Amino acid sequence: MFDSPDAQAYIERAEMHEQLAATTSDAPARKMHQAMAEAYRRKAEEANGRMIQAIPLDTTPSRLVLSGGV
């Protein structure tokens, strides 16, 4: 498994593993791909949570003007 701050990268990996699980007739391989897909979906949710937490909670106008680097 790889680490990325980008939730979309995890979603793409999850979709890839879901496709592999759907196309294999090997039961252990299918279970492994399903588990990997679930793990990547969780990582995507965590990455989305980090993005939401990064949004400043103080949105007073003076803060917004100063945050522009001016």
C-alpha distances in whole Angstrom, upper triangle without the diagonal:
4,7,10,13,14,14,15,12,10,13,13,9,11,14,13,12,15,17,16,17,20,21,20,23,21,21,18,16,17,16,13,12,14,12,8,11,12,9,8,12,12,10,13,15,15,14,18,19,19,20,23,24,24,27,30,32,36,37,40,42,43,39,38,40,39,35,36,37,41
4,7,10,11,12,13,10,9,12,12,10,12,15,14,14,17,19,18,19,22,23,23,26,25,24,22,19,20,19,16,15,17,15,11,13,14,11,9,13,13,10,12,15,14,13,16,18,17,18,21,22,22,25,28,30,33,34,38,39,40,36,35,37,36,32,33,34,37
4,7,9,10,12,9,9,12,13,11,13,16,16,16,19,21,21,22,25,26,26,29,28,27,25,23,23,22,19,18,19,17,14,14,15,12,10,13,12,9,10,13,11,10,14,15,13,15,18,18,18,21,24,27,30,31,34,36,36,32,31,34,32,29,30,30,34
4,5,7,9,7,8,11,12,11,13,16,16,17,19,21,22,23,25,27,27,31,30,29,27,25,25,24,21,19,20,19,15,15,16,13,11,13,13,9,9,12,11,8,11,13,12,12,16,16,16,19,22,24,27,28,32,33,33,30,28,31,30,26,26,27,31
4,6,9,8,9,12,13,14,15,18,19,19,21,23,24,25,27,29,30,33,32,32,30,28,27,26,24,22,22,21,18,17,17,15,12,13,13,9,9,11,9,6,9,11,8,9,12,13,12,15,18,21,24,24,28,29,29,26,25,27,26,22,23,24,28
4,5,6,7,9,10,12,13,15,16,18,19,21,22,23,25,27,28,32,31,31,29,27,26,25,23,21,21,20,17,16,17,15,11,12,13,10,8,10,10,6,8,11,10,9,12,14,13,15,19,22,25,25,28,29,30,27,25,27,27,23,23,25,28
4,5,5,6,9,10,11,12,14,16,17,19,20,21,23,25,26,29,29,28,27,25,23,23,21,19,18,18,15,13,14,12,9,9,10,7,4,7,8,5,6,9,10,9,12,14,14,16,20,22,25,25,29,30,31,28,26,29,29,25,26,27,31
4,5,5,6,9,10,10,12,14,15,17,18,20,21,23,25,28,28,28,27,24,23,23,21,18,18,18,15,13,14,14,10,10,12,10,7,10,12,9,9,13,13,12,14,17,17,18,22,24,27,27,31,32,33,30,28,30,30,27,27,29,32
4,5,5,6,9,10,11,13,14,16,17,19,20,22,23,26,26,26,25,22,21,21,19,16,17,17,14,12,14,13,9,10,12,10,8,12,12,10,11,15,15,14,17,19,19,21,24,27,30,30,33,34,35,32,30,32,32,28,28,30,33
4,5,5,6,9,10,11,12,14,15,16,18,20,21,25,24,24,22,20,19,18,16,14,14,13,10,9,10,9,5,7,9,6,5,9,10,9,10,13,14,14,17,18,19,21,25,27,30,30,34,35,36,33,31,34,34,30,30,32,35
4,5,5,6,9,10,10,12,14,15,16,19,20,23,24,23,22,20,18,18,17,14,13,14,11,8,10,10,7,6,9,9,6,9,12,10,11,14,15,15,17,19,20,22,25,27,31,31,34,35,37,34,32,35,35,31,31,33,36
4,5,5,6,9,10,11,12,14,15,17,19,22,22,23,22,19,18,18,17,13,14,15,12,9,12,12,9,9,13,12,10,13,15,13,14,18,18,18,20,23,23,24,28,30,33,33,37,38,39,36,34,36,37,33,33,34,38
4,5,5,6,9,10,11,12,14,16,17,20,20,20,19,16,15,16,13,10,11,12,9,7,10,10,7,9,12,10,10,13,15,14,15,18,19,19,21,23,24,26,30,32,35,35,39,40,41,38,36,39,38,35,35,36,40
4,5,5,6,9,10,10,12,14,16,19,19,18,17,15,13,13,12,9,9,9,7,4,7,8,5,6,9,10,9,12,14,14,15,17,19,19,21,23,24,26,30,31,35,35,39,40,42,38,37,39,39,36,36,38,41
4,5,5,6,9,10,10,12,14,18,18,18,18,15,13,14,14,10,10,12,10,7,10,11,9,9,13,13,12,14,17,16,17,20,21,21,23,25,26,28,32,33,36,36,40,41,43,40,38,41,41,37,37,39,42
4,5,5,6,9,10,11,12,16,16,17,17,14,12,14,13,9,10,12,10,8,11,12,10,11,15,15,14,17,19,18,19,22,23,23,26,28,28,30,34,36,39,39,43,44,45,42,40,43,43,39,39,40,44
4,5,5,6,9,10,11,14,14,14,13,10,9,10,9,5,7,9,7,5,9,10,9,11,14,14,14,17,19,19,20,22,24,24,26,28,29,31,35,36,40,40,44,45,47,43,42,44,44,41,41,42,46
4,5,5,6,9,10,13,14,14,14,11,9,10,10,6,6,9,8,6,9,11,10,11,14,15,15,17,19,20,20,23,25,25,26,29,30,32,35,37,40,40,44,45,47,44,42,45,45,41,42,44,47
4,5,5,6,9,12,13,14,15,12,10,12,12,9,9,13,12,9,13,15,14,14,17,18,17,20,22,22,23,26,27,27,29,31,32,34,38,39,43,43,46,47,49,46,44,47,47,43,43,45,48
4,5,5,6,10,10,12,12,9,7,10,10,7,9,12,11,10,13,15,14,15,18,19,19,21,23,24,25,27,29,29,31,33,34,36,40,41,45,45,49,50,51,48,46,49,49,45,45,47,50
4,6,6,8,9,9,10,7,4,7,8,5,6,10,10,9,12,14,14,15,17,19,19,21,23,24,25,27,29,29,31,33,34,36,40,41,45,45,49,50,52,49,47,50,50,46,46,48,51
4,6,8,10,10,12,10,7,10,12,9,9,13,13,11,14,17,16,17,20,21,21,23,25,26,26,29,31,31,32,35,36,38,41,42,46,46,50,51,53,50,48,51,51,47,48,49,53
4,7,9,11,13,10,8,12,13,10,12,15,15,14,17,19,19,19,22,24,23,25,28,28,29,31,33,33,35,37,38,40,44,45,49,49,53,54,55,52,50,53,53,49,49,51,54
4,5,8,10,7,6,10,11,9,11,14,14,14,17,19,19,20,23,24,24,27,29,29,30,33,34,35,36,39,40,42,45,47,50,50,54,56,57,54,52,55,55,51,51,53,56
4,6,9,8,7,11,12,12,13,16,17,17,19,21,22,23,25,27,27,29,31,32,33,35,37,38,39,41,43,45,48,49,53,53,57,59,60,57,55,58,58,54,55,56,60
4,6,5,6,9,10,11,12,14,15,16,18,20,21,22,24,26,27,29,30,31,33,35,36,37,39,41,42,44,48,49,53,53,57,59,60,57,55,58,58,54,54,56,59
4,5,5,6,9,10,10,12,14,15,17,18,20,21,23,24,26,27,29,30,32,33,35,36,38,39,41,43,46,47,51,52,56,57,59,56,54,57,57,53,54,55,59
4,5,5,6,9,10,11,12,14,15,17,18,20,21,23,24,26,27,29,30,32,33,35,36,38,39,42,45,46,50,51,55,56,58,54,53,56,55,52,52,54,57
4,5,5,6,9,10,10,12,14,15,16,18,20,21,22,24,26,27,28,30,31,33,35,36,37,40,43,45,48,49,53,54,56,52,51,54,53,49,50,51,55
4,5,5,6,9,10,10,12,14,15,16,18,20,21,23,24,26,27,29,30,32,33,35,36,38,42,43,47,47,51,53,54,51,49,52,52,48,49,51,54
4,5,5,6,9,10,11,12,14,15,17,18,20,21,23,24,26,27,29,30,32,33,35,37,40,41,45,46,50,52,53,50,48,51,51,47,48,50,53
4,5,5,6,9,10,10,12,14,15,16,18,20,21,22,24,26,27,29,30,32,33,36,39,40,44,45,49,50,52,48,47,50,49,45,46,48,51
4,5,5,6,9,10,10,12,14,15,16,18,20,21,22,24,26,27,29,30,31,34,37,39,42,43,47,48,50,46,45,48,47,44,44,46,49
4,5,5,6,9,10,11,12,14,15,17,19,20,21,23,25,26,27,29,31,33,36,37,41,41,45,47,49,45,44,47,47,43,44,45,49
4,5,5,6,9,10,11,12,14,15,17,18,20,21,23,25,26,27,29,31,35,36,39,40,44,46,47,44,43,46,45,42,43,44,48
4,5,5,6,9,10,10,12,14,15,16,18,20,21,23,24,26,27,29,33,34,38,39,42,44,45,42,41,44,43,39,40,42,45
4,5,5,6,9,10,10,12,14,15,16,18,20,21,23,24,26,28,31,33,36,37,41,42,44,40,39,42,42,38,39,40,44
4,5,5,6,9,10,11,12,14,15,17,19,20,21,23,25,27,30,31,35,36,39,41,43,39,38,41,41,37,38,40,44
4,5,5,6,9,10,11,12,14,15,17,19,20,21,23,25,29,30,33,34,38,40,41,38,37,40,39,36,37,38,42
4,5,5,6,9,10,10,12,14,15,16,18,20,21,23,27,28,32,33,36,38,39,36,35,37,37,33,34,36,39
4,5,5,6,9,10,11,12,14,15,17,18,20,22,26,27,30,31,35,36,38,35,33,36,36,33,34,35,39
4,5,5,6,9,10,11,12,14,15,16,19,21,24,25,29,30,33,35,37,33,32,36,35,32,33,35,38
4,5,5,6,9,10,11,12,14,15,17,19,22,24,27,29,32,34,35,32,31,34,33,29,31,32,36
4,5,5,6,9,10,11,12,14,15,17,21,22,26,27,30,32,33,30,29,32,31,28,29,30,34
4,5,5,6,9,10,11,12,14,16,19,20,24,25,29,31,32,29,28,31,31,27,29,31,34
4,5,5,6,9,10,10,12,15,18,19,23,24,28,30,31,27,27,30,29,26,27,29,32
4,5,5,6,9,10,11,13,17,18,22,23,26,28,29,26,25,28,27,23,25,26,30
4,5,5,6,9,10,11,15,16,20,21,24,26,27,24,23,26,26,22,23,26,29
4,5,5,6,9,10,14,14,18,19,23,25,26,23,22,26,25,22,24,26,29
4,5,5,6,9,12,14,17,18,22,24,25,21,21,24,23,20,21,23,26
4,5,5,7,11,13,16,17,20,22,23,19,18,21,21,17,19,21,24
4,5,6,9,10,14,14,18,20,22,18,17,21,21,17,19,22,25
4,5,8,9,12,14,17,20,21,17,17,20,20,17,19,21,24
4,6,9,12,13,16,18,19,15,15,18,17,14,16,17,21
4,6,9,10,13,15,16,13,12,15,15,12,14,16,19
4,6,7,10,12,13,10,9,13,13,10,13,15,18
4,6,9,12,13,10,11,15,14,13,16,18,20
4,6,9,10,7,9,12,12,11,14,16,18
4,6,8,6,6,10,11,10,13,16,17
4,6,5,6,9,10,11,13,16,16
4,5,5,6,9,10,11,14,14
4,6,5,6,9,11,12,12
4,5,5,6,9,11,11
4,5,5,7,10,11
4,6,6,8,8
4,5,6,6
4,5,8
4,6
4
